[in-house]
Amino acid sequence: MKIVFLDAATMGNVSFEPFERLGEFVKYESSTPEQARERVKDIDVLLINKVLVDKELIDSAPNLRLICIAATGVNNIDVDYAASKGIPVRNAVGYSTDSVVQSTFMHILSLVGGGPYFDESVKSGRYSRSGMFTDPNWNWWELAGKTIGIIGLGNIGRKVARIAEAFGMKVCYFSTSGTGHCQDYPCLSLEELLAKSDIVSIHAPLNGRTMNLIGKEELAMMKPTAYLVNMGRGAIVVEKDLADAVDNGVIAGAGMDVFVNEPIPEDHPYLRMKHPERMRLAPHVAWASIEARERLVGIMADNIAKGW
């Protein structure tokens, strides 16, 4: 059995030994569409993360028996065409929950607590020159007693809710599917959630209901002291509208781990802001703790071992 990973560099320095035990394993750091079509000609199992698996690629692999994606979402795979050829597509569910939740609070605490400002205060020498034992010039606030509004209360959203409660926060949520099954927290309309929340945290998939869900009108519904955090997909937020809202004080700031185009172009609105200190940006790494990547490889290997 020949197993090929077309964009293995996206996994970092994690061990691929579980794949090597299952058959002949070949990995490529990255693959252009032309390279991908050449590299799949004699394979049995295709492993990908963000490579586009379209009709043309599938047709280039006459022996292909299984597609495994290093992700939960399968939006970069033509699953219908794969099914028509009798090729199952298997994803990985639940591997990154703890990693994404931790990254969510990394952004929240950095935004609310002013971590970068205080770090710079000390390292720049401003604190040393001040003559005061403290720096009172950044007004940071406590999470206790504040409201977090969660957009998408799946496995990740629920764990964010539980940790927010541990901080003493009140929790509400918006169901992007329109079916609020969770009875533990109030399910609000999007408008109500945006108006009420001090933190809005996005943990929803990208689909027809969530595309451009948060734009200029929705941002204007938020409190000027509120923060927006997006750990879902970049296109859930209208990026230019968010940059303008943060720059103009419509909301206090935002933390983004995901973007419409990845990597983001150098002329992206987030990189051309008047007030970059109000934004926290990360290169789509919330999923990628070392433990999450190790779990991911294990799940993918199990998916191969199940056969087809």
PLY file of the C-alpha trace (Angstrom):
ply
format ascii 1.0
element vertex 308
property float x
property float y
property float z
element edge 307
property int vertex1
property int vertex2
end_header
0.00 0.00 0.00
1.43 3.37 -1.05
0.53 6.36 1.13
1.40 9.89 0.02
1.13 13.14 2.01
1.09 16.08 -0.40
1.59 18.96 2.06
3.35 17.44 5.04
5.13 20.70 5.95
1.82 21.97 7.38
2.20 19.43 10.19
5.51 20.79 11.45
8.00 18.47 13.16
5.51 15.83 14.29
6.51 12.17 13.80
4.98 10.33 10.82
6.04 6.93 12.14
2.39 5.74 12.47
2.05 6.10 8.69
5.34 4.34 8.02
4.08 1.27 9.88
1.12 0.94 7.52
2.89 0.77 4.16
5.18 2.62 1.79
4.96 6.22 2.98
6.10 9.19 0.91
5.81 12.78 2.06
6.19 16.02 0.17
6.65 19.31 1.98
4.22 21.00 -0.40
2.70 20.39 -3.83
1.54 22.63 -6.62
-1.56 21.41 -8.50
0.68 20.15 -11.31
3.03 18.37 -8.91
0.09 16.87 -7.02
-1.36 15.31 -10.17
1.98 13.71 -10.96
2.59 12.47 -7.43
-0.73 10.62 -7.04
-0.53 8.49 -10.18
0.33 5.23 -8.40
-0.94 5.77 -4.84
-3.53 3.92 -2.78
-4.04 6.44 0.04
-3.92 10.22 -0.24
-3.15 12.38 2.80
-3.68 16.13 2.58
-4.21 19.13 4.80
-5.06 22.12 2.61
-4.30 20.83 -0.89
-7.31 21.14 -3.20
-8.61 17.68 -4.09
-10.77 18.27 -7.15
-12.04 16.09 -9.99
-8.81 16.52 -11.93
-6.64 15.36 -9.05
-8.88 12.39 -8.27
-8.87 11.35 -11.93
-5.06 11.48 -11.88
-5.02 8.67 -9.27
-6.54 5.55 -10.87
-5.55 3.34 -7.90
-6.79 5.73 -5.21
-8.82 3.94 -2.54
-8.93 6.40 0.38
-8.56 10.15 1.06
-7.66 11.27 4.59
-7.61 14.93 5.54
-5.60 16.39 8.40
-8.55 18.49 9.53
-12.18 18.34 10.60
-13.55 20.34 7.67
-13.50 18.83 4.18
-14.36 21.94 2.16
-11.19 21.60 0.01
-12.23 18.12 -1.20
-14.81 17.36 -3.87
-16.46 14.73 -1.66
-19.34 14.16 -4.06
-17.05 13.29 -6.92
-14.92 11.10 -4.66
-18.07 9.25 -3.58
-19.12 8.77 -7.19
-15.78 6.99 -7.74
-16.27 4.85 -4.63
-13.46 6.62 -2.72
-14.24 7.31 0.96
-13.13 10.59 2.54
-12.21 10.50 6.22
-11.63 13.54 8.40
-10.35 13.97 11.96
-12.79 15.05 14.66
-11.98 16.37 18.12
-8.19 16.32 17.89
-7.74 20.08 18.40
-10.44 21.01 20.93
-8.08 21.71 23.83
-5.59 23.47 21.57
-8.19 25.83 20.09
-9.80 26.57 23.46
-6.43 27.45 24.98
-5.61 29.69 22.00
-8.99 31.40 22.37
-8.17 32.45 25.91
-4.64 33.41 24.93
-6.19 36.03 22.64
-8.88 37.07 25.11
-6.47 37.52 28.01
-3.97 39.38 25.84
-6.65 41.77 24.59
-8.39 42.38 27.89
-5.29 42.36 30.06
-3.00 44.49 27.90
-0.17 41.96 28.04
1.83 43.33 25.07
1.58 46.90 26.43
2.89 45.97 29.89
5.64 43.79 28.45
6.78 46.69 26.26
6.55 49.08 29.21
9.21 47.12 31.06
11.43 46.11 28.14
11.52 49.60 26.60
12.78 51.12 29.86
9.67 53.29 30.24
8.84 51.62 33.56
12.41 52.10 34.83
12.33 55.80 33.98
8.85 56.43 35.38
9.77 56.73 39.04
6.61 54.76 39.96
6.28 51.20 41.19
3.48 50.57 38.68
2.20 51.62 35.25
-1.43 52.78 35.54
-1.71 54.01 31.96
-3.50 50.99 30.46
-7.01 50.38 31.74
-7.49 46.63 31.81
-10.53 44.88 33.17
-11.57 41.66 34.82
-13.46 38.88 33.06
-15.48 38.14 36.18
-19.02 39.44 35.82
-18.66 40.11 32.09
-20.59 38.32 29.33
-19.09 36.12 26.64
-21.23 35.47 23.58
-20.24 32.31 21.72
-21.12 31.92 18.05
-21.29 28.17 17.46
-21.69 25.99 20.56
-20.12 22.75 19.36
-17.44 20.82 21.22
-15.02 23.76 21.19
-17.66 26.38 21.99
-18.95 24.36 24.94
-15.47 24.05 26.44
-14.88 27.78 25.96
-18.14 28.32 27.84
-17.06 26.14 30.76
-13.70 27.89 31.11
-15.37 31.29 30.82
-17.61 30.27 33.73
-14.51 29.41 35.74
-13.43 33.03 35.26
-16.81 34.13 36.60
-18.23 35.13 33.22
-21.84 34.89 32.09
-22.34 32.84 28.92
-24.81 33.12 26.06
-24.66 31.72 22.54
-25.98 32.00 19.00
-26.80 28.83 17.08
-25.66 29.20 13.49
-27.78 26.19 12.53
-30.89 27.75 14.01
-31.40 24.91 16.50
-30.31 25.83 20.01
-30.08 22.40 21.61
-27.99 23.38 24.64
-30.12 24.21 27.67
-27.18 25.18 29.90
-26.93 28.72 28.51
-29.40 31.16 26.95
-29.64 30.92 23.15
-30.00 34.44 21.74
-30.50 35.96 18.33
-27.31 37.24 16.75
-28.41 40.83 17.31
-29.08 40.22 21.01
-25.79 38.41 21.52
-23.74 41.14 19.84
-25.40 43.91 21.86
-25.05 42.09 25.18
-21.56 40.58 25.02
-18.27 41.96 26.26
-16.43 39.23 24.36
-17.76 37.65 21.16
-15.98 34.38 20.35
-16.54 32.62 17.02
-16.32 28.81 16.85
-18.54 28.04 13.87
-17.87 26.26 10.57
-17.91 28.15 7.30
-21.04 27.49 5.29
-23.85 29.36 3.58
-25.28 30.51 6.92
-22.00 31.85 8.32
-20.29 33.38 5.28
-19.80 37.12 6.02
-21.90 36.71 9.16
-20.11 39.58 10.92
-19.82 42.75 8.86
-20.19 46.49 9.31
-23.80 46.40 10.53
-23.17 43.60 13.02
-20.00 45.21 14.40
-21.96 48.42 15.00
-24.31 46.44 17.25
-21.45 45.57 19.63
-20.38 47.59 22.64
-17.49 50.01 21.98
-15.68 48.28 24.86
-16.19 44.77 23.42
-13.73 42.44 21.71
-14.22 39.97 18.86
-12.25 36.72 18.64
-12.42 34.43 15.59
-11.23 30.85 15.83
-13.65 29.54 13.19
-12.96 30.50 9.58
-11.75 33.81 8.18
-14.67 34.38 5.83
-17.16 34.43 8.71
-15.95 38.01 9.28
-15.79 40.75 6.63
-12.14 41.60 7.14
-12.10 45.19 5.88
-15.16 46.01 7.97
-13.47 44.61 11.07
-10.25 46.55 10.46
-12.25 49.76 10.05
-14.35 49.05 13.16
-11.28 48.47 15.33
-9.39 51.46 13.93
-12.36 53.79 14.46
-13.24 52.59 17.96
-16.53 50.95 17.00
-15.25 48.01 19.07
-12.23 47.88 21.36
-10.24 45.27 19.51
-10.07 41.80 18.00
-8.08 38.58 17.95
-7.86 36.67 14.66
-6.37 33.23 14.08
-7.97 32.66 10.67
-8.20 34.63 7.43
-10.03 34.52 4.11
-6.75 33.93 2.24
-3.96 32.08 4.01
-1.27 33.25 4.23
-2.65 36.78 4.21
-1.31 39.14 1.52
1.06 41.89 2.55
-1.52 44.57 1.72
-4.19 42.98 3.95
-6.37 45.47 5.90
-5.19 43.98 9.21
-1.59 44.89 8.29
-2.43 48.47 7.31
-4.16 49.65 10.48
-3.72 52.96 12.27
-4.04 51.13 15.60
-2.36 47.73 15.24
-2.05 47.54 19.03
-5.80 46.84 19.14
-5.41 43.63 17.12
-3.96 40.23 17.99
-3.07 38.17 14.93
-1.84 34.57 14.69
-1.03 32.56 11.53
-3.82 29.94 11.82
-2.10 28.02 14.61
-4.88 27.55 17.17
-5.31 23.92 16.03
-1.61 23.11 16.16
-0.32 22.39 19.67
2.20 19.55 19.57
-0.30 17.33 21.38
-3.03 18.15 18.86
-0.77 17.36 15.92
0.27 14.07 17.48
-3.39 13.17 18.06
-4.14 14.15 14.48
-1.52 11.80 13.05
-2.88 9.02 15.26
-6.45 9.59 14.07
-5.36 9.66 10.43
-3.39 6.45 10.88
-6.43 4.81 12.48
-8.54 5.97 9.54
-6.14 4.23 7.15
-5.98 1.09 9.28
-9.78 0.75 9.12
-9.45 0.13 5.40
-12.08 1.05 2.88
0 1
1 2
2 3
3 4
4 5
5 6
6 7
7 8
8 9
9 10
10 11
11 12
12 13
13 14
14 15
15 16
16 17
17 18
18 19
19 20
20 21
21 22
22 23
23 24
24 25
25 26
26 27
27 28
28 29
29 30
30 31
31 32
32 33
33 34
34 35
35 36
36 37
37 38
38 39
39 40
40 41
41 42
42 43
43 44
44 45
45 46
46 47
47 48
48 49
49 50
50 51
51 52
52 53
53 54
54 55
55 56
56 57
57 58
58 59
59 60
60 61
61 62
62 63
63 64
64 65
65 66
66 67
67 68
68 69
69 70
70 71
71 72
72 73
73 74
74 75
75 76
76 77
77 78
78 79
79 80
80 81
81 82
82 83
83 84
84 85
85 86
86 87
87 88
88 89
89 90
90 91
91 92
92 93
93 94
94 95
95 96
96 97
97 98
98 99
99 100
100 101
101 102
102 103
103 104
104 105
105 106
106 107
107 108
108 109
109 110
110 111
111 112
112 113
113 114
114 115
115 116
116 117
117 118
118 119
119 120
120 121
121 122
122 123
123 124
124 125
125 126
126 127
127 128
128 129
129 130
130 131
131 132
132 133
133 134
134 135
135 136
136 137
137 138
138 139
139 140
140 141
141 142
142 143
143 144
144 145
145 146
146 147
147 148
148 149
149 150
150 151
151 152
152 153
153 154
154 155
155 156
156 157
157 158
158 159
159 160
160 161
161 162
162 163
163 164
164 165
165 166
166 167
167 168
168 169
169 170
170 171
171 172
172 173
173 174
174 175
175 176
176 177
177 178
178 179
179 180
180 181
181 182
182 183
183 184
184 185
185 186
186 187
187 188
188 189
189 190
190 191
191 192
192 193
193 194
194 195
195 196
196 197
197 198
198 199
199 200
200 201
201 202
202 203
203 204
204 205
205 206
206 207
207 208
208 209
209 210
210 211
211 212
212 213
213 214
214 215
215 216
216 217
217 218
218 219
219 220
220 221
221 222
222 223
223 224
224 225
225 226
226 227
227 228
228 229
229 230
230 231
231 232
232 233
233 234
234 235
235 236
236 237
237 238
238 239
239 240
240 241
241 242
242 243
243 244
244 245
245 246
246 247
247 248
248 249
249 250
250 251
251 252
252 253
253 254
254 255
255 256
256 257
257 258
258 259
259 260
260 261
261 262
262 263
263 264
264 265
265 266
266 267
267 268
268 269
269 270
270 271
271 272
272 273
273 274
274 275
275 276
276 277
277 278
278 279
279 280
280 281
281 282
282 283
283 284
284 285
285 286
286 287
287 288
288 289
289 290
290 291
291 292
292 293
293 294
294 295
295 296
296 297
297 298
298 299
299 300
300 301
301 302
302 303
303 304
304 305
305 306
306 307
